[in-house]
């Protein structure tokens, strides 16, 4: 089992001005362990190139913010890539995160002025 230290990204809807809501990204760093490390290529005919998918399990030592907002966890940064979190399991004092394909959501695109 290898060690993990990295970013966990939360996406929550917040009111940015009166009556206007937007997705707000928050990142926190956590320590943990990589429990399962495996990958496979998705040869879906809808895409020109195959997609790399992982089905890794990473458990993190959670703080109170993580427990209160586990439903908002969207990605984890591991090995220099943001991966989608597909499942979160609460097992105090840890959160067990299952990750899937590459995350392409909020904060992953080009910056706009």
N, C-alpha and C positions, 0 to 999 in steps of 0.2 A: 504494500500500500504506500503510495507516494503522498507527499505533503502538498497542500494548496495554500497559497496566499494570493488574494486578488480581489477584484471589484465585483460586486453584485449590484445590478441595476434595477431600480424600482421605477415604474411608470404609474402615475396617479393623475386623475382629473382634478384640477384645482381651478378656482375662480380667479382669473387674472385681471379682470375688471368687472364692473357690475353687469351681471347676466351673461358674461363671456367665460366659457370654460375651455381649458386647453390641457393637453397631456404634458405633465411636468416630470422631467427625469431627475432622479436622485441616485447618487452612487455612494456606496460604503464599502470599505475593505474588511475582509474577514480571513481568519485562519481556518484551516480544515484539512480533510484528507480526501484523496481520490480513491474511492472504493472499487470502482469498475472502470476500465479504460478500454473501450472497443469502438470500432468504426466500420462503416460499410458504404459502398457507393450505390446511390439510388439511380437506376437506369430507366427512369420514367421517360416514356416516348414523347412527352409534351415539351421537353427541353432539348436543346441542341447538345449540350454537354451534361454529363452525369453530375449529380449533386453529392457532396460528401455529407453523410449524416453520422453522428455519433450517438451512442446510447450510454453515455458515461453517467456515473453516480458520484456526486461530490457532496460530502457532508461538511457543514460549517458550524463553528461555535457561534451561536446566535446571541445577539444582545436583545434588549427589550424592544428596540425599534424593529428588528427583524421579526420578532414574534407578533408584534402589533400590525405589521404590514406585509406578512408573508404572501398574502393574496395578490400583492402588487409586484412581486418579483417577476421580471420579464427576461433578463439575460444575466449571464455570468461571463466574465472575461477570463479566459484560460488559454495559455500558450499563445498569447498575442492576438486572439480572435474572440469576438463576442458571440456566444452561443445562446440559443433560445433555451429557456427553462421550460420544460414541458410538464413537470410535476414537482410539487413541493410537499414533503411529509414532515410534520412536526413531531420530533422525538426529543423532548427537552433533555439536555441543554443544547441539542443540535437541531438543525434543519437539514433534511436530506433532499438534495436537488438533483433531479434527473434532467440531463440536457439532451437536445436534439440537433437540428441543423444550425446553420449560421444565422445569426440575428440580423435582420435588415430593417429594424424599426426606428423609432425616434432617436435622434442623435447619431445615427450611423451614416447619414447622407452628407452631401456637401453643405457647407455653411451658406446661409443666405444673409445678405447685409440688412 
